Amino acid sequence: MQDYGRAGFFSSPIHDEHPISAALRQIGLDRDDAHHLTVAIANKCAVFLTCDGPILHHRRAIEAAFSILVRRPSEFVAERSTP
């Protein structure tokens, strides 16, 4: 809680980190990247498209731990274009 004197007080709730986000951070993602993937995983997305280097660097570990594929947009298009 922050005391602003005559202006009042400001209090923000403490939020526990989502278990999926915590696991992604253990894999090596930063907070923002873990949050983006957490939203996709929690919403049962099959594929997460990104050009983000750190996410792509950890994609094998992400795919091993969760039911989601991590792809560059170009990879996704190439996979869908081949018969």
Secondary structure, DSSP 8 states (H G I E B T S, - for coil): -EE-GGG-EE--------HHHHHHHHHT--HHHHHHHHHHHHTT-SEEE---HHHHHTHHHHHHHSS-EEE-HHHHHHHHH--
